Amino acid sequence: MIFIRLVVFSPFNYIYDYTNSNFKVLGLNIPLNLNFAGEKVPLNDFEIKENLEKEFFTNKTWKRSSLHLFQKAQRWFPIIEPILRQQGVPDDFKYVAIIESHLSNVVSPMGAAGFWQLMPNTAQHYGLKVNNDIDERLDIQKATIAACKHFKDAFRYFKSWTLSAAAYNVGIGGIQNAMKKQKSNSYYDLLLNKETGSFIYRILAYKTLLTDPEHFGVKSKIKKGNLFPAFKIVKVDSSITNLKAFAKYYHTDLITLRTFNPWLIGDELPNPNNDRYEIKIPKNKQVDLSVYFNDVFPQERINDTISVHKMYSDSSVINNDTLSEIKQNHKN
C-alpha cells in the first residue's frame, strides 16, 4: 500500500493528512491547540510542524508498546501527580519521566539513575543520598521532589515551563548559552542539539498518546484505581546492620523489602548521624509484586558490575529466577 502525504496550507495553520492509494483519509494529523504546561505550541511555522510530525508519525512502536506504557502510567502516575501538585509544578512534567526512563529505575551508561535519570551530583545537590548503601534516586517519591526542585530552579531563570523542561535535558547553562548566542527566549526558535531539540516534541507526542490515544488508533487508556500495594511506615533513626534480619523481624523477606524500598541497595543501612529514614513494610504478604519488581529494580547496579539477581542472591530470589517465579514465590 502506498501512502502519500498531503500538506494543506492556510495563512494561519495547516494540518497533515495521510491518504492511501485509494485517497481515503486516515485522519492522522497534528492536533490543534497543542500546549505544554499551558504554554501554547506555535503551529504556524513549517519547521515546528515538521519536528512535531517526526515525533508523532515516524515512531513505529506506538501501538506495539502502548499497552505496556498505559499499564506503567496507571501504576506510577498516581504517585507522581500529587507530588507535582504539592510542589507547584505543572502536571505535564510527568511526561518527562516517560521520556527519561519509560517509568522505570533504569541506570544509564553515564551513571544517571531512577525514573528521573538524575546524575549523582545533581541528586546530592537537591538533597538525595547516593552512596554504596543508599541511592535515593531509586526512591520515586524523593526523586520526584528532587526533579521538581530542578524544574522550579529553571523556571526562575526562564519564566517558561517549556524552557524549564528543555533545561532538564541539557542543563540550565546549556539553555542560557543558546539563548544568549541566538538572541531568542523561545524554545521553538532555538537551534539545540538533536536530543534537546526534539525533547519537547517527544513529550507532546506522549502526552497526546496518553490523553487522546484514539488519535493514534490506539484503544488503550489509563484506568483509575490501580494503586501501589498498601504498606505501613517504620521510622528508623539508627543503623541497621542486617537488612535480611530486619525484613524477617517484620514478617517479610528481603526481596519484598527491596521492592518497596529500592533505594536500599546495600546489605545494611549505616546511619552514623542518626538520620531519620522511613522504610515501607507491606501490609499484605500475598500481593503480587512482579510488575513492581520489574519497574523499580535497575538491570545493573550503578558500578555496572553486579547484576540485580546477584545483588539479591541471599534473599528469596536466586540467580536464575524469572519474574514468573518471583510472582509464584509471593503467592505461597
ABEGO torsion letter per residue (X at the ends): XBBBBBBBBBAABBBBBBBBAAGBBAGBBBBBGBBBGGBBBBAABAAAAAAAAAAAAABAAAAAAAAAAAAAAAAAAAAAAAAAAAAGBBAAAAAAAAAAAGGBBBBBAAGBBEAAGBBAAAAAAAGBBBBAABBAAABAAAAAAAAAAAAAAAAAAAGBAAAAAAAAAAEAAAAAAAAAAAGBABAAABBBBAAAAAAAAAAAAAAAAAABAAAAGBABBBBBGBBBBBBBBBBBABBBABAAAAAAAAGBBAAAAAAABAABABABBBBAAGBBBBBBBBABAABBAAAAAAAABBABBAAGABBAAAAAAABABBAABBAAAAAAAAAX
